[in-house]
Amino acid sequence: IEAALIFETGLDRTLDGTIGIVAPIELRVARVQARDQADEAAVRARIAAQIDDDARRARATCIIDNAGSLEALRQAIVGQLLGILQNPRPAASEPPRSGTGQNSYAVKAGGRETGR
């Protein structure tokens, strides 16, 4: 299954947690167009098939804001992964907590932690 569709398919309910990455729509469109040489309408249609960022924020265990540079995104991801390693989730036999807000936090690109 494509990672972009984890919430749409309900797969998130089978996971211990999820990391949602969000960015403004216009920035996402521009990035995909540059990366894929894609038509703007096609890119917008793909984005429209996904849940919006408000729903993603509500369902993800934690959020990374990707409005900055690639290096800022890398730093935020590393910070998030270090946080997971230092505070592991419960064993897989325990019920998933995706979207509950328990032990969750958001990381803005650049690595600054913000409460959710």
C-alpha contacts under 8 A as a table, 3 or more apart, distances in Angstrom:
res1	aa1	res2	aa2	distance
1	I	5	L	7.21
1	I	6	I	7.48
2	E	5	L	5.57
2	E	6	I	7.02
3	A	6	I	5.38
4	A	7	F	7.85
4	A	50	Q	7.13
5	L	8	E	5.05
5	L	9	T	6.06
5	L	50	Q	6.60
6	I	9	T	5.55
6	I	10	G	6.24
6	I	11	L	5.14
6	I	12	D	5.68
7	F	10	G	5.08
7	F	11	L	6.21
7	F	12	D	5.60
7	F	51	I	7.43
7	F	56	R	7.72
7	F	59	R	7.69
8	E	11	L	7.82
8	E	50	Q	6.93
8	E	51	I	6.80
9	T	12	D	7.92
10	G	13	R	5.82
10	G	14	T	7.84
11	L	14	T	5.51
11	L	15	L	7.01
12	D	15	L	5.25
12	D	17	G	7.29
12	D	18	T	6.92
12	D	98	S	6.58
13	R	96	P	6.35
13	R	97	R	7.94
13	R	98	S	6.55
14	T	96	P	6.39
15	L	18	T	7.20
15	L	96	P	5.76
15	L	98	S	7.06
16	D	89	R	6.66
16	D	90	P	7.40
16	D	92	A	6.64
16	D	95	P	7.58
16	D	96	P	4.56
16	D	97	R	6.06
16	D	98	S	6.37
17	G	60	A	7.17
17	G	61	T	5.37
17	G	89	R	7.74
17	G	96	P	6.86
17	G	97	R	6.38
17	G	98	S	4.83
17	G	99	G	7.87
18	T	60	A	5.19
18	T	61	T	5.10
18	T	62	C	6.61
18	T	98	S	6.40
19	I	60	A	5.78
19	I	61	T	6.01
19	I	62	C	5.04
19	I	63	I	5.64
19	I	64	I	7.16
20	G	56	R	6.32
20	G	57	R	6.86
20	G	60	A	5.46
20	G	61	T	7.57
20	G	62	C	6.21
20	G	63	I	4.66
20	G	64	I	6.15
21	I	63	I	5.71
21	I	64	I	4.73
21	I	65	D	5.87
21	I	66	N	6.32
22	V	53	D	6.17
22	V	63	I	7.18
22	V	64	I	6.33
22	V	65	D	5.09
22	V	66	N	5.64
22	V	67	A	7.61
23	A	27	L	6.73
23	A	28	R	6.39
23	A	53	D	7.98
23	A	65	D	6.00
23	A	66	N	4.99
23	A	67	A	5.02
24	P	27	L	5.40
24	P	28	R	6.30
24	P	67	A	6.72
25	I	28	R	5.02
25	I	29	V	6.12
26	E	29	V	5.14
26	E	30	A	6.21
27	L	30	A	5.15
27	L	31	R	6.11
27	L	67	A	7.43
28	R	31	R	5.14
28	R	32	V	6.15
29	V	32	V	5.33
29	V	33	Q	6.08
29	V	40	E	6.87
29	V	43	V	6.16
29	V	44	R	6.72
30	A	33	Q	5.16
30	A	34	A	6.16
31	R	34	A	5.19
31	R	35	R	6.06
32	V	35	R	5.01
32	V	36	D	5.75
32	V	37	Q	7.52
32	V	38	A	6.98
32	V	43	V	6.88
33	Q	36	D	5.42
33	Q	37	Q	4.96
33	Q	38	A	4.70
33	Q	39	D	6.60
33	Q	40	E	6.61
33	Q	43	V	7.08
34	A	37	Q	5.41
34	A	38	A	7.42
35	R	38	A	7.86
38	A	42	A	6.84
38	A	43	V	6.64
39	D	42	A	5.30
39	D	43	V	6.35
40	E	43	V	5.11
40	E	44	R	6.16
41	A	44	R	5.12
41	A	45	A	6.12
42	A	45	A	5.06
42	A	46	R	6.33
43	V	46	R	5.17
43	V	47	I	6.30
44	R	47	I	5.04
44	R	48	A	6.00
45	A	48	A	4.99
45	A	49	A	6.35
46	R	49	A	5.25
46	R	50	Q	6.97
47	I	50	Q	5.39
48	A	51	I	7.33
48	A	52	D	7.74
51	I	55	A	6.15
51	I	56	R	6.45
52	D	55	A	5.47
52	D	56	R	6.19
53	D	56	R	4.77
53	D	57	R	5.96
54	D	57	R	5.13
54	D	58	A	6.29
55	A	58	A	5.00
55	A	59	R	6.22
56	R	59	R	5.27
56	R	60	A	5.77
57	R	60	A	5.52
57	R	62	C	7.59
57	R	63	I	6.43
58	A	99	G	5.93
59	R	98	S	6.32
59	R	99	G	3.82
59	R	100	T	7.40
60	A	63	I	6.59
60	A	98	S	5.99
60	A	99	G	4.93
61	T	97	R	7.54
61	T	98	S	5.16
61	T	99	G	5.12
61	T	100	T	7.04
61	T	101	G	6.15
61	T	102	Q	7.74
61	T	104	S	5.51
61	T	105	Y	7.53
62	C	101	G	7.98
62	C	104	S	5.33
62	C	105	Y	5.20
62	C	106	A	5.16
62	C	107	V	7.65
63	I	105	Y	6.97
63	I	106	A	4.49
63	I	107	V	6.06
63	I	108	K	7.93
64	I	73	L	7.85
64	I	76	A	6.70
64	I	77	I	7.44
64	I	106	A	5.89
64	I	107	V	4.79
64	I	108	K	5.48
64	I	109	A	6.53
65	D	68	G	7.82
65	D	73	L	7.80
65	D	106	A	7.87
65	D	107	V	6.48
65	D	108	K	4.63
65	D	109	A	5.38
66	N	69	S	7.57
66	N	72	A	7.90
66	N	73	L	5.90
66	N	108	K	7.22
66	N	109	A	5.66
67	A	109	A	7.01
68	G	72	A	6.04
68	G	73	L	6.89
68	G	109	A	5.97
68	G	110	G	7.79
69	S	72	A	5.10
69	S	73	L	6.32
69	S	109	A	7.75
70	L	73	L	5.01
70	L	74	R	6.22
71	E	74	R	5.00
71	E	75	Q	6.24
72	A	75	Q	5.10
72	A	76	A	6.21
72	A	109	A	4.80
72	A	110	G	4.48
72	A	111	G	7.19
73	L	76	A	5.06
73	L	77	I	6.16
73	L	109	A	5.01
73	L	110	G	6.79
74	R	77	I	5.14
74	R	78	V	6.15
74	R	109	A	7.96
75	Q	78	V	5.15
75	Q	79	G	6.07
75	Q	109	A	6.98
75	Q	110	G	5.97
75	Q	111	G	5.68
76	A	79	G	5.04
76	A	80	Q	6.10
76	A	107	V	6.15
76	A	108	K	6.62
76	A	109	A	5.13
76	A	110	G	5.75
76	A	111	G	4.39
76	A	112	R	7.71
77	I	80	Q	4.98
77	I	81	L	6.11
77	I	111	G	7.98
78	V	81	L	5.08
78	V	82	L	6.08
79	G	82	L	5.16
79	G	83	G	6.19
79	G	111	G	6.08
80	Q	83	G	5.06
80	Q	84	I	6.32
80	Q	107	V	7.21
81	L	84	I	5.02
81	L	85	L	6.20
82	L	85	L	5.04
82	L	86	Q	6.10
83	G	86	Q	5.12
83	G	87	N	5.95
84	I	87	N	5.08
84	I	88	P	5.17
84	I	89	R	7.31
85	L	88	P	5.52
90	P	93	S	7.96
90	P	94	E	6.27
91	A	94	E	5.69
92	A	95	P	7.36
92	A	96	P	7.65
97	R	100	T	5.51
97	R	101	G	7.84
97	R	102	Q	7.13
98	S	101	G	7.57
101	G	104	S	5.15
101	G	105	Y	7.89
101	G	116	R	7.36
104	S	115	G	7.82
104	S	116	R	6.81
105	Y	113	E	6.89
105	Y	114	T	6.23
105	Y	115	G	5.19
105	Y	116	R	5.28
106	A	113	E	5.99
106	A	114	T	5.30
106	A	115	G	6.14
106	A	116	R	6.03
107	V	110	G	7.99
107	V	111	G	5.91
107	V	112	R	5.74
107	V	113	E	4.64
107	V	114	T	5.98
108	K	111	G	5.84
108	K	112	R	5.64
108	K	113	E	6.60
108	K	114	T	7.36
109	A	112	R	7.22
